[in-house]
Amino acid sequence: MGKLYLIPTPIGNLQDITLRALQILQEVDLILAEDTRTSGKLLQHFNISTPMLAHHKFNEHQTLEGVIRKLKEGKELALISDAGTPAIADPGFLLARACITEGIPVETLPGATAFVPALVNSGLPNDRFVFEGFLPDKKGRQTRLKNLIEETRTMIFYVSPHKLVKTIEEFAQFFGSERKASISRELTKIHEETLRGTLAELLTHFQNQNPKGEFVIILAGKESK
């Protein structure tokens, strides 16, 4: 029986990859990559020549059987996403669950993920929090937000730049414009930035400045009376 490794990769700064991750990526028989072009640049930077196979949300159902077969034959495989930790708003859950069902060993390395530095850097309570990731685009979006109105824990959301202003407007509508939040973008990259304030203040800022980069919104929970 082989083994599956879930390996975090840098979300920006390439120096954030661990020495252990590099060693495993060099030693496994095959790397399953969300985007072989993106991952190819990372591997080339660290002189890793391990073969890669595309494994992403559009083909993971079709490739799953073949991957499980390789693992049962004794192959050791590593799964990486474009950036961050596999299965956190990225492919990985389906394969990990299948391996566990089949009795195939799974090992997950600690490492880079965007929401942890954004949360810690927000100045909002981080002893208890809820990770919401990307909100649904259409169906279920309003329901999800309604279900979070009474949430007292700090909430974490991933948002693409072209949806940022709309998302802040929706948050102000559902949670109140004076609710505190922190918005981080381009974490670990050259233009890393974190803005903190009320939803009204943050909305004004981004209405006057074209959002660029990938964003993490940390939203304060409802205050307990």
Stockholm file with secondary structure:
# STOCKHOLM 1.0

chainA/1-225         MGKLYLIPTPIGNLQDITLRALQILQEVDLILAEDTRTSGKLLQHFNISTPMLAHHKFNEHQTLEGVIRKLKEGKELALISDAGTPAIADPGFLLARACITEGIPVETLPGATAFVPALVNSGLPNDRFVFEGFLPDKKGRQTRLKNLIEETRTMIFYVSPHKLVKTIEEFAQFFGSERKASISRELTKIHEETLRGTLAELLTHFQNQNPKGEFVIILAGKESK
#=GR chainA/1-225 SS CCEEEECCBCSSCGGGSCHHHHHHHHHSSEEEESCHHHHHHHHHHTTCCCCEEECCTTTHHHHHHHHHHHHHTTCEEEEECSSBCTTSSSTTHHHHHHHHHTTCCEEECCCCCSHHHHHHHTCSCCSSEEEEEECCSSTTHHHHHHHTTTCCSEEEEEECGGGHHHHHHHHHHHHCTTCEEEEEESTTSTTCEEEEEEHHHHHHHHHSSCCCSCEEEEECCCCCC
#=GC SS_cons         CCEEEECCBCSSCGGGSCHHHHHHHHHSSEEEESCHHHHHHHHHHTTCCCCEEECCTTTHHHHHHHHHHHHHTTCEEEEECSSBCTTSSSTTHHHHHHHHHTTCCEEECCCCCSHHHHHHHTCSCCSSEEEEEECCSSTTHHHHHHHTTTCCSEEEEEECGGGHHHHHHHHHHHHCTTCEEEEEESTTSTTCEEEEEEHHHHHHHHHSSCCCSCEEEEECCCCCC
//
